[in-house]
């Protein structure tokens, strides 16, 4: 590089090219970006609702963020 301007120009070109690359190329096949995931919180759903929440949580694009349940007869199987 001859001078500072060439360095800045080359750095800008390289950084722009890095941003244009699709996310699946950088993350690999089957990678799910955090912005493509849904975070779910479940509070006191009980009974059938618990089964629904467990089924939702099994999905690859869902993160179970919080799960709170008040049980009087022991813990709920997860």
PyMOL commands that set and color helices and strands:
alter all, ss='L'
color gray80, all
select helices_A, chain A and resi 4-20+23-27+34-36+47-57
alter helices_A, ss='H'
color red, helices_A
select strands_A, chain A and resi 38-43+62-68
alter strands_A, ss='S'
color yellow, strands_A
deselect
rebuild
show_as cartoon
